[in-house]
Amino acid sequence: MAEIIVEVQHLKKTYTDDAGKFDVLKDISFSIEKGEMVALLGISGAGKTTLLQILGGLDSFDAGSVKLCGMLIGGMSEKQLAVFRNKYIGFVYQFHHLLPDFTALENVIIPGLIMGKSRNECEKRAKELLGIFGLMQRTTHFPTELSGGERQRVALARALFNEPAILLADEPTGNLDRGNGEKLLELIEKANRELQQTFIIATHNSQLTSGLQRIITIEDGSIIDEKGQMFTTTF
């Protein structure tokens, strides 16, 4: 039986401002198996980024439960969440957030150095990842010397460096043209196959997700459609 790595039950999130209360997430429930590649599809404001932030331990929620890697994160302190994120979660965003004064290789090894690994060990791991993403000829290049697609590939390699249990990607193709966006998604699929990496990708682009094995469509804070087998509405 496949391992359930993400289990969300009856999740609710409400924001309050001068205009009153706004329900961002409304009774969301789903599960994800280890090694799955899942898209959260929806327009801007649908709630997908908030859901991704909660799954990454970066935002709180008002009701329900979130279990990641067998651990409930709702009761964790900020310090515990930080430790959990560092150990189990990787992030890729719409903007690459590479350090401009570091080469591609140096950007990728940063997570390993922070974890206390040797530079030689880090460089070996970084080159393996950069090789998977077709960047072995670009290891000594700085971000300004890379194309937009190459920068996102470096960011993806960096996010995978510490072998996170779950990689969360928020609009990873949002700053790319269609060709580079499709290429990045192909490389994400390659990492999913070759590394058995679990991916959860939030996007508004239905064209880029059409070939994925699982698509959870979110509208106005609710799951309205799903393609794939692990979707559940009640527990």
C-alpha positions as CSV (number, residue, x, y, z in Angstrom):
1,M,0.0,0.0,0.0
2,A,1.3,3.4,-1.0
3,E,2.4,5.8,1.8
4,I,0.1,8.8,2.4
5,I,2.5,11.8,2.8
6,V,-0.1,14.6,2.8
7,E,-3.5,14.3,4.5
8,V,-5.7,17.3,4.7
9,Q,-9.1,17.0,6.5
10,H,-11.9,19.7,6.5
11,L,-9.4,22.6,6.3
12,K,-10.8,26.1,6.8
13,K,-9.1,29.5,6.7
14,T,-10.7,32.9,7.2
15,Y,-9.3,36.3,6.8
16,T,-10.8,39.4,8.6
17,D,-10.4,43.0,7.5
18,D,-12.3,46.2,7.7
19,A,-14.9,44.8,5.3
20,G,-15.5,41.8,7.5
21,K,-14.7,38.1,7.3
22,F,-13.7,36.4,4.1
23,D,-13.5,32.6,3.8
24,V,-10.4,31.7,1.8
25,L,-10.6,27.9,2.2
26,K,-13.8,26.1,2.8
27,D,-13.8,22.6,4.1
28,I,-10.9,21.3,2.0
29,S,-10.0,17.6,2.2
30,F,-7.6,15.5,0.1
31,S,-4.7,13.1,0.4
32,I,-1.5,12.7,-1.6
33,E,0.7,9.6,-1.8
34,K,4.5,9.7,-1.7
35,G,5.9,10.2,-5.1
36,E,2.8,11.8,-6.6
37,M,2.9,14.9,-8.7
38,V,-0.2,17.0,-8.0
39,A,-1.4,20.3,-9.5
40,L,-3.6,22.8,-7.5
41,L,-5.3,24.6,-10.4
42,G,-7.2,27.8,-10.1
43,I,-7.4,31.5,-11.0
44,S,-5.8,34.2,-8.9
45,G,-7.6,34.5,-5.6
46,A,-9.1,31.0,-5.7
47,G,-7.2,30.0,-2.5
48,K,-4.5,27.7,-4.0
49,T,-1.5,29.8,-2.8
50,T,-3.0,30.1,0.7
51,L,-3.4,26.3,0.7
52,L,0.2,25.9,-0.4
53,Q,1.4,28.3,2.3
54,I,-0.4,26.2,4.9
55,L,1.1,23.0,3.6
56,G,4.5,24.6,3.9
57,G,3.9,25.7,7.5
58,L,4.0,29.3,6.6
59,D,0.4,30.2,7.4
60,S,-2.1,29.2,10.0
61,F,-5.6,27.8,9.6
62,D,-8.8,28.1,11.6
63,A,-10.2,24.6,11.5
64,G,-9.5,21.1,10.3
65,S,-6.2,19.2,10.3
66,V,-3.0,19.0,8.2
67,K,-0.8,15.9,8.5
68,L,2.5,15.9,6.6
69,C,4.9,12.9,6.7
70,G,2.8,11.4,9.5
71,M,2.9,14.6,11.7
72,L,0.1,17.0,12.5
73,I,1.5,20.5,12.0
74,G,-1.4,22.5,13.5
75,G,-0.1,22.4,17.0
76,M,3.5,23.0,16.2
77,S,5.3,26.2,17.5
78,E,7.0,28.6,15.1
79,K,10.3,27.0,16.1
80,Q,9.0,23.5,15.5
81,L,7.6,24.5,12.2
82,A,10.9,26.0,11.1
83,V,12.7,22.8,12.0
84,F,10.0,20.8,10.1
85,R,10.3,23.0,7.0
86,N,14.0,22.7,6.9
87,K,13.9,18.9,7.1
88,Y,10.8,18.0,5.0
89,I,9.8,20.8,2.7
90,G,11.3,22.4,-0.4
91,F,10.0,25.6,-2.0
92,V,10.0,27.0,-5.6
93,Y,8.4,30.3,-6.3
94,Q,7.4,32.3,-9.4
95,F,10.6,34.4,-8.9
96,H,13.8,32.4,-8.6
97,H,15.3,34.3,-5.6
98,L,18.8,33.3,-6.5
99,L,21.6,35.2,-4.8
100,P,23.1,37.5,-7.5
101,D,26.7,37.4,-6.4
102,F,26.8,33.6,-6.3
103,T,27.2,31.2,-9.3
104,A,24.6,28.6,-10.2
105,L,26.6,25.9,-8.4
106,E,27.1,28.2,-5.3
107,N,23.4,29.0,-5.1
108,V,22.5,25.3,-5.2
109,I,24.9,24.2,-2.5
110,I,23.7,26.8,0.1
111,P,21.1,24.6,1.7
112,G,23.7,21.8,2.2
113,L,26.2,24.2,3.8
114,I,23.6,25.5,6.1
115,M,22.9,21.9,7.2
116,G,26.7,21.5,8.0
117,K,27.6,19.3,5.1
118,S,31.1,19.5,3.6
119,R,31.7,21.6,0.6
120,N,32.9,18.6,-1.5
121,E,29.8,16.7,-0.6
122,C,27.6,19.6,-1.4
123,E,29.3,20.3,-4.8
124,K,28.9,16.6,-5.8
125,R,25.2,16.7,-5.0
126,A,24.7,20.0,-6.7
127,K,26.4,18.8,-9.9
128,E,24.1,15.7,-10.0
129,L,21.0,17.9,-9.8
130,L,22.3,20.5,-12.3
131,G,23.1,17.6,-14.6
132,I,19.5,16.3,-14.4
133,F,18.3,19.8,-15.4
134,G,20.7,20.2,-18.3
135,L,22.9,22.9,-16.6
136,M,26.3,21.2,-16.3
137,Q,27.7,23.8,-18.7
138,R,26.3,26.7,-16.6
139,T,27.6,25.9,-13.2
140,T,30.0,28.8,-13.0
141,H,27.6,31.3,-14.5
142,F,26.0,34.0,-12.3
143,P,22.2,34.6,-12.4
144,T,22.5,37.6,-14.7
145,E,24.3,35.3,-17.2
146,L,21.4,32.8,-17.2
147,S,18.1,32.9,-19.1
148,G,14.8,33.0,-17.2
149,G,14.3,29.3,-17.7
150,E,17.8,28.5,-16.6
151,R,17.4,30.5,-13.4
152,Q,14.2,28.6,-12.5
153,R,16.0,25.3,-13.1
154,V,18.8,26.4,-10.7
155,A,16.1,27.3,-8.2
156,L,14.5,23.9,-8.6
157,A,17.9,22.2,-8.1
158,R,18.4,24.2,-4.9
159,A,15.0,23.3,-3.6
160,L,15.7,19.6,-4.2
161,F,19.2,19.7,-2.7
162,N,18.3,18.4,0.8
163,E,15.9,15.7,-0.6
164,P,12.7,17.2,0.9
165,A,9.8,14.8,1.4
166,I,7.5,17.3,-0.3
167,L,8.4,20.1,-2.8
168,L,5.9,22.9,-3.0
169,A,6.0,25.0,-6.2
170,D,3.9,28.3,-6.4
171,E,3.4,29.4,-10.0
172,P,6.9,28.1,-11.0
173,T,6.3,28.9,-14.7
174,G,4.6,32.3,-14.0
175,N,7.5,34.4,-15.2
176,L,8.4,32.2,-18.2
177,D,7.2,32.2,-21.8
178,R,5.2,29.1,-22.9
179,G,8.1,27.3,-24.3
180,N,10.3,27.7,-21.2
181,G,7.3,26.9,-19.0
182,E,6.7,23.6,-20.8
183,K,10.4,22.7,-20.6
184,L,10.5,23.5,-16.8
185,L,7.4,21.3,-16.3
186,E,9.0,18.5,-18.3
187,L,12.1,18.7,-16.0
188,I,9.8,18.7,-12.9
189,E,8.2,15.5,-14.3
190,K,11.7,14.1,-14.8
191,A,12.6,14.8,-11.2
192,N,9.4,13.2,-10.1
193,R,10.2,10.0,-12.1
194,E,13.9,9.7,-11.4
195,L,14.0,10.9,-7.8
196,Q,10.5,9.7,-6.8
197,Q,10.0,13.3,-5.6
198,T,6.6,14.4,-4.3
199,F,5.5,17.6,-6.0
200,I,2.5,19.9,-5.3
201,I,2.3,22.7,-7.9
202,A,0.0,25.7,-7.6
203,T,-0.8,27.2,-11.0
204,H,-3.5,29.1,-13.0
205,N,-2.3,27.6,-16.3
206,S,-4.5,24.7,-17.3
207,Q,-2.5,24.1,-20.5
208,L,0.6,23.3,-18.6
209,T,-1.1,20.9,-16.3
210,S,-3.2,19.0,-18.9
211,G,-0.8,16.0,-18.9
212,L,-0.4,15.6,-15.1
213,Q,-1.6,12.5,-13.4
214,R,-3.5,14.5,-10.7
215,I,-5.2,17.9,-10.9
216,I,-7.2,19.4,-8.0
217,T,-9.2,22.4,-9.2
218,I,-9.9,25.1,-6.6
219,E,-12.5,27.8,-7.1
220,D,-13.6,30.4,-4.5
221,G,-11.8,28.4,-1.7
222,S,-13.4,25.0,-2.5
223,I,-12.4,22.0,-4.5
224,I,-14.7,21.8,-7.4
225,D,-13.1,19.2,-9.6
226,E,-10.4,16.5,-9.6
227,K,-8.5,14.3,-12.0
228,G,-6.9,11.3,-10.4
229,Q,-7.6,8.7,-7.8
230,M,-6.6,9.9,-4.4
231,F,-9.2,12.7,-4.0
232,T,-11.5,12.5,-1.0
233,T,-14.2,14.8,0.2
234,T,-15.1,13.1,3.5
235,F,-13.2,11.0,6.0
